[in-house]
Amino acid sequence: MRSSLKNFLQNNNLPQEEYHETLTFSWVHAVRFFMEKAKRAKCFNEFLAIDKRLLDPSLMLSHYRQKTLFADQTPLAFVEPDIQTIPQY
């Protein structure tokens, strides 16, 4: 996912600084958690209907303080959640 996102930025002449390691890692784990929870879903819309939290852009703020998530170091390297861990699948 990391390399795909970085390639997307490069191929679209977007600044590499737009990539955020902590957000990428956290969202990938969140999506995987919800996928495991929704195994019976037969399509993407059904998957989302099972639990709409994945559509909430502020979801990671239930796991990270805003100052942690948007600190200077978090785009560069993964930072562990400082409010609550992201559930594992």
Residue, then its C-alpha position, 0 to 999 in steps of 0.5 A: m500500500r505504501s509503495s502504491l500510494k507513493n507511486f500515485l503521488q509521483n505519477n500525478n506530480l504531487p508532493q511526496e510529503e502528502y504521504h502519511e505513514t501513520l495514517t496509511f498503516s492505521w487505515v489499512h489495519a482498520v479496513r482489515f478489521f472491518m473486513e473480518k467483521a463483515k465476512r458475509a458481505k457480498c459487495f462493497n455497499e453491503f460491507l459498508a452497511i454492516d458498520k458505517r464507522l469506516l466512512d467516518p474521516s475522524l475515526m483515527l481520532s478515537h485512537y490518536r490525539q490530534k496533536t500526535l496524529f499531525a505531529d511532524q514525525t508521524p508522516l515519516a514513520f509509524v507512531e503507535p496510537d496514544i488513546q486506544t489501540i486499533p483492534q486487530y483482526 
